[in-house]
Every structure is written in structure tokens, then in C-alpha cells.
Amino acid sequence: MSDIESYLQKQTSPRGRSAYQTGQSLEQWRRQLRVRIIDRLGGFPSVVSELNPVMLERTVCDGYIRERVEITTYAGLRMPIYLLIPDMVNATKESRPAIIACHGHGYGSREISGMEPDGSPRRGEPGLHKDFAVALVQRGYVVAAPELLGFGDRRLEEDRDAPPAQAPVPRLPPICS
């Protein structure tokens, strides 16, 4: 049995499932579910690190401010985040609802924030993700677009020389021929 098959079998075995069982108290199920989720996430650090935010850049865009901030998530592990702030917040100091916008596959948080992989303004069509972080800030939300592990500036060292993957725009098959 391959490592992948073994892993999948372990994750889908009846004892590994987190489904509610008849006769089980809701509190008991919650405790078991929480333990299983934390285990599958790889656990949490025993000591919480200070965020130690650092402003990397600040760009005035049409209708909003885009800031790139870096924070500590785990000891020794930093994460860049694009923070998109509507102009109205800066002018009025009014609080606004906030959204965390997580990018999908592609080249990371720049892709959903209206930029090319190198950080320059987008020159062409927005592609599959439609610059949705920009669309949200234009609707008045404060948007945090974190750079997830494995993408953008957080790719593995051996992947950095390869060009970032472009998510293809899906083409639907014809309904009838």
C-alpha cells in the first residue's frame, strides 16, 4: 500500500471520522471534533508569538489604499498580507466591516489584489479570480489578503525559479453539438 493510500485510508476509517454518533452527548462530540481538527491541522504552538507587524509598502490606488504588511504567525515564520482600505475609512475614521480574502491556486495574494506576479499593476484581464479583493474594497470593506504558504513570496525555495502558475480560465463544453 502506498503512503498516499495509507494516509487516505487512515483519514476515512470509521474510527477517524468525526461524525456525530447516536447517544453521544453534544459536548463529548465537540471535544472529540476539536481534538481531531487540531491534530489534522498539525497542532498549534504552545507559545503564542507577538505579531511584530512591519509595513513593507503603501500604495494609493483608485478609491482605496493598498498596504503590504508582514506579521509573525509562528516563531520564525512571517506572513505578508495585503491590506486594502477604502478611502472613506481614511477620510472619516469610520469603522467598516472587514473580510479575510484568501486566494486560490495561482500566484498568490497579488492575483486577487489587482497585480501581476511581480507586483506591478495588472495590465490585462483579471483572469479566473477576477481581482475579488479589489471588488470587495470597492464595496466598502476593509480587506486582508494573506499570502498562504506555498504561493507567491511563500513558495518553497526550489519552486522560486519556476514561473508562478496561472490558473486557467475554465472553458465550458458546448451544451449541444
Salt bridges, closest charged atoms under 4 A:
GLU27 OE1 - ARG30 NH1 3.85
GLU27 OE2 - ARG31 NH1 3.96
GLU67 OE2 - ARG58 NE 2.97
GLU70 OE1 - ARG78 NE 3.20
GLU94 OE2 - ARG96 NH1 3.07
ASP131 OD1 - ARG122 NH2 2.53
GLU147 OE1 - ARG68 NH2 3.75
GLU147 OE2 - HIS103 NE2 3.73
ASP153 OD2 - ARG68 NH2 2.58
ASP153 OD1 - ARG110 NH1 3.20
GLU157 OE1 - ARG160 NE 3.95
